[in-house]
Amino acid sequence: MFSLVTTATRVDSTRAAELFHALADPIRVDVVTMLVDGERCVCDLMSELDLAQSRLSWHLKTLSDAGIISGRREGRWNYYSLNPDALTEARGILDGLKLNRRLSVRASSCD
C-alpha cells in the first residue's frame, strides 16, 4: 500500500476545521455572499434570507467566532461586515492542500 505525500507546507488543521465548519452551511454561505458587497444590517439579512432573528443569530455567531465576519452595534441594530482576511486565509489553506505536480510516493507501514 502506498500513500501520496505532497511537498506542501503543513496546514493548521484546527484553524482549517474552524473556518470550513463555519462555511459548511448554506445559510452561512448566503450571509457571506451578501456581505461581499459591504456591511449589512441584521434586519436586512433577516428579511432577505427569510429567517427568524434567533436562527440567524446562531449562524452569525458561528461566522463571527471563526473570524469570518464582525459586527458592530449602532442604536438598536447590529451591522455585520465581512473580514476579507479570513477568506484569504481559507483560500491559502486550500492552496496548501493542492496536489503539487511533483508527488512523492511513500511506502505505507500498513500491510
Secondary structure as the mmCIF struct_conf table of DSSP 4:
data_model
#
loop_
_struct_conf.conf_type_id
_struct_conf.id
_struct_conf.beg_label_comp_id
_struct_conf.beg_label_asym_id
_struct_conf.beg_label_seq_id
_struct_conf.end_label_comp_id
_struct_conf.end_label_asym_id
_struct_conf.end_label_seq_id
STRN STRN1 PHE A 2 VAL A 5
HELX_LH_PP_P HELX_LH_PP_P1 ALA A 8 VAL A 11
HELX_RH_AL_P HELX_RH_AL_P1 SER A 13 ALA A 22
TURN_TY1_P TURN_TY1_P1 LEU A 23 LEU A 23
BEND BEND1 ALA A 24 ASP A 25
HELX_RH_AL_P HELX_RH_AL_P2 PRO A 26 LEU A 35
TURN_TY1_P TURN_TY1_P2 VAL A 36 ASP A 37
BEND BEND2 GLY A 38 GLY A 38
STRN STRN2 ARG A 40 CYS A 41
HELX_RH_AL_P HELX_RH_AL_P3 VAL A 42 LEU A 49
TURN_TY1_P TURN_TY1_P3 ASP A 50 ASP A 50
HELX_RH_AL_P HELX_RH_AL_P4 GLN A 53 ASP A 65
TURN_TY1_P TURN_TY1_P4 ALA A 66 GLY A 67
BEND BEND3 ILE A 68 ILE A 68
STRN STRN3 ILE A 69 GLU A 74
TURN_TY1_P TURN_TY1_P5 GLY A 75 ARG A 76
STRN STRN4 TRP A 77 LEU A 82
HELX_RH_AL_P HELX_RH_AL_P5 PRO A 84 LEU A 97
BEND BEND4 LYS A 98 LYS A 98
HELX_LH_PP_P HELX_LH_PP_P2 LEU A 99 ASN A 100
BEND BEND5 ARG A 101 ARG A 102
STRN STRN5 SER A 104 ALA A 107
BEND BEND6 SER A 109 SER A 109
#
